[in-house]
Amino acid sequence: MNLAELHTNQEAVIVKIKGHGAFRKRIIEMGFVKGKKVKVVKNAPLKDPIEYKILDYMVSLRRSEAALVEVVSEEEAKKMASIPFEGTITDEVLRESAMERRKTINVALVGNPNCGKTTLFNYVSGSQEHVGNYSGVTIDAKEGTFKHKGYTFNIVDLPGTYSLSAYSPEEIFVRRHIIERTPDIIINVIDASNLERNLLLTTQLIDMDVKVIAALNMYDELKKKGDTFNHQKLGNMLGINFVPTVSSKRQGIHELFTKAIRIYEDMSVNQRRVSINYGPVLETAIAKLQKEVFPDFDLPKDISPRYIALKMLEEDEVFCANLLQNGELPRLEAKNQSIIKKVETDLGDDCETLITDAKYGFIAGALKQTYKESPKIRIRKSEIVDTLITHKLFGFPIFFFFMWLMFQSTFTLGQYPMDLIENGVEALMGLMDNILTAGPFKDLLINGIISGMGGVIVFLPNILILFFFISFMEDTGYMARAAFIMDKLMHKMGLHGKSFIPLIMGFGCNVPAIMATRTIEDKNNRLITMLINPLMSCSARLPVYILFIGAFFPQHSGTILFGMYGLGILLAILMARLFRKFLFKDKDIPFVMELPPYRMPTLRTTLRHMWNKGAQYIKKVGGIIMVASIIIWFLQSFPKNIEYTQNYDNNIHALQTQQEQLKSATNEEADQAGLKDDLQRQIDALKASKYTEQQKASYIGRLGHFIEPAIRPLGFDWKMGISILSGVAAKEVVVSTMAVIYHRPGNTVEEDENGLIGNLQTSTDSQGKPSFTPLVALSFLIFVLVYFPCIGVIATIRRESGSWKWAVFTIFYTTGLAWLLSFIVYQTGSLIF
């Protein structure tokens, strides 16, 4: 709790002081230091200010100032104590509780995209966040804990950002987190192989007057190049500690957090407050704002006055809009404008450019004294590889080859474990069939849960292989090159290459891919990318693709699978062009994206990422898919009181009696009559007719026949319609629904040996014609590719766009487009074939 939350006569011990500059110095000089006891004497009539007793004398603080002093009260100390207390707690126990609370350190990881923050976070927190070798992997703040030398670190991994201006959503998010959450320590993760660019963010953190320690990450790459860097000397210049680290190899991490403890406890001799000199004209303007203008206004005490002055001079509208809440901002801005006008007149440029140039000048001067490149001329391996990978002639063929190889491998390599799992599911169904007595529970377990979930879990190997390839391309840095070579094509369609990364991420899951659009600065580009992302084939659609391709296109499996993903990309580009032309103002957006160096990912990291996605898939199977399978089974199995067109049970029993009589006859008589096979065909036909009537009269049959007229022009029957409806929850449910609907309860496991694929191949309509043909299967695949995204995607679009309008629009446009494309494919194919 903080000091402002204490009641009259309540006592507490100070844990830490927040705030900056003159305020922090003044309040510490008044005795508000860690470990000191403070008591609330009284509140003013209007509850502000508050009078406190500390060091035997009275001090008055405003409530906003008192809120910056973190304390431990007696009540909190009692809760923290290992033994129960009755009555008044001693001062010693109160101080011990304060010191224990002080051993919790709040840390924020801040750094450029692709500098290794998430790798560091994963190691210290034990988390398994996705790590990729391109910008924008961390799209939200991730939290974890780490214990080191008796201290508990609450660590937040913030999105990668190049600066703390208001150019992009990540920059605003990171800056707001630092200001509002006031972490005790900022760990500035720096890519040691690109110091000049990374240190710009460091200078902005210095301006904010926060406690910073710099992790020189990927330091092994700097040494491998033969460069020399005196990081201790640079640390003395900047007043912060630099610690070389290699997060991927877990080197330097413990030293980093040991120094973080020393800085937190104010024990580091190298840590000091440094102000970057912006030149006499700008420094005069900063001083004038701080000394002559700011005292007339009630500005926030938790932000450095110097930083406020810099943001005022830069005319940062987002920052300044929240400075004053009492309507005095226009008066402050008026005074600020007169100072800005003088600076710009004297120096002949706008203040924002002048400040940025001064920062880069400061960085260049510091590095000139501390950093020396290797005199040996080296050609970077990345440059050699890029001559081929991003070549204007070879770039596209190589990219499409990698995509085809990924999908071909997903299908062919996954077939062997897929067959093993399928055999295991069939064996489990056979075991349950033998040991359970007939009844509704047996039917639910075998034909509902095991059949539905087994129909989906069988595709787990394919999911794992797909994610292995995607993770490998992301970690090596090739994914950023894919965005680069696609930029020109996408630019003609109304987007730029940076939108390509969220689209490729959509191959895994559309939800995080839509969240990744936060890295796109332009609002229109961000919205368009959100709207077309559901057209990318997420891993949830992969089981549907593999099922139908395996059943109807086994000879061209890899090519068809590649074609489905390619069609999604093509549709996304075409829709982006239409959206740009009709929904959003067309304007030229420059393409600025980092091309990180190629890195060979560790097998451990790639496999972990692959398994995390597989675990999510299994979790979904055990959750939403199991529930959906039970619901589908119930709707298919009830009601029980169906009026059949004939007494099927009696007729089947009569035919079976004749079969028994034939068995007792001589073989010659039976063969001569030729009745055995004929009787079995009649029995099978009666069973099929009964099952068809039962399905038609069931709840799911009634619903399916209601929607059938709308999907019949696409070549779909009511069973396919129900499968499509169930896929609204999650696309894997399409397969589990089909596993339930197309499973024939009368069949044994041995009779159903071909599984769901066999059932689809042999399924017939009421007239005895095949329900599926290759043309119908292709029409169905295209519909599944395009139509209604899952509920999670719709919710994410609503959250990221800030409006239900675009979420609802996505539902209607994707479903309408799916119907149109499937109609064209089926009707045109029917005319030709």
Number of C-alpha atoms within 10 A of each C-alpha: 14 18 27 21 14 17 13 14 12 15 22 27 27 24 25 22 20 19 22 18 15 12 17 19 12 11 18 13 10 13 15 23 16 19 20 17 23 23 20 21 17 18 16 11 8 7 10 15 18 22 19 22 17 16 12 8 9 14 17 17 16 14 17 15 21 21 20 20 22 23 30 29 25 22 15 16 23 18 12 18 14 8 7 8 13 6 5 9 13 12 15 9 15 26 23 18 25 28 18 17 20 21 18 16 21 18 23 27 25 29 29 23 25 26 28 24 27 28 23 25 23 19 16 21 17 12 16 15 17 20 22 28 27 23 24 24 25 24 20 19 15 18 15 16 18 16 14 12 10 9 17 16 24 18 24 23 26 25 27 27 25 19 25 19 20 15 14 18 17 26 20 17 17 24 21 14 16 21 15 10 11 19 21 23 22 23 24 25 31 31 26 23 21 12 16 16 16 23 27 19 23 26 20 17 21 19 19 21 20 21 21 25 24 24 30 26 28 23 20 16 14 20 14 10 15 14 15 13 17 13 17 15 17 19 20 16 14 22 20 24 24 26 21 20 26 20 24 16 14 13 16 17 19 14 13 20 22 13 17 26 20 13 22 18 12 12 12 15 12 15 19 18 14 15 14 15 12 18 11 9 13 24 14 14 18 21 14 15 23 16 11 9 14 15 10 9 14 12 15 15 18 19 22 20 25 19 18 23 20 21 18 23 24 19 18 16 11 13 16 16 11 11 17 15 10 8 8 12 15 11 10 19 15 10 12 19 14 10 19 19 13 14 20 15 10 11 12 10 11 16 21 16 11 18 18 16 13 17 21 16 13 18 22 16 11 17 19 10 12 17 17 13 12 14 8 9 8 9 8 12 11 15 13 10 13 17 12 13 21 20 14 11 10 12 19 16 13 16 19 14 11 14 17 20 16 20 24 20 17 24 26 12 14 21 18 11 15 18 13 12 19 21 16 14 20 22 14 17 19 15 13 16 17 10 9 13 11 10 8 10 12 15 19 18 18 22 22 30 25 25 28 31 29 25 28 26 23 22 25 19 19 25 24 23 21 22 24 22 20 23 25 23 21 25 23 19 23 24 24 26 25 23 22 22 19 20 19 14 13 20 18 12 19 24 28 23 22 27 25 24 24 29 29 22 24 22 24 23 22 30 23 18 27 27 23 26 27 22 24 20 15 14 15 19 23 22 22 24 26 30 25 22 32 31 28 29 27 23 23 23 23 25 24 24 26 22 18 23 24 16 20 20 18 12 10 12 21 21 15 20 22 17 14 19 20 17 18 22 20 14 16 23 22 16 20 24 21 15 20 19 13 9 12 17 9 15 11 10 13 10 15 10 14 14 19 19 20 18 14 12 19 14 11 9 19 23 16 17 23 22 17 17 20 19 14 11 21 16 12 18 23 14 12 14 28 21 17 24 30 21 17 25 23 17 17 21 21 16 13 9 9 12 10 12 9 11 11 15 11 10 14 18 12 12 15 16 12 13 17 11 11 17 12 9 11 10 11 9 11 16 13 9 11 11 15 15 11 11 16 15 12 15 19 14 13 18 18 16 17 18 15 15 17 21 21 19 22 21 17 23 22 16 17 21 17 12 15 19 14 14 16 14 15 22 22 21 20 23 22 22 23 22 23 22 18 24 26 17 18 20 26 27 33 30 28 32 32 25 28 27 28 18 21 17 14 12 11 12 18 11 10 17 15 15 20 25 20 14 19 23 17 13 15 14 12 11 7 8 11 13 20 23 15 14 19 20 22 22 25 26 19 20 23 25 26 25 23 27 24 19 14 14 24 22 14 19 26 16 13 18 18 11 11 14 11 19 21 14 12 22 18 14 16 21 16 15 16 21 22 13 15 25 19 14 18 21 15 12 13 12 7 7 6
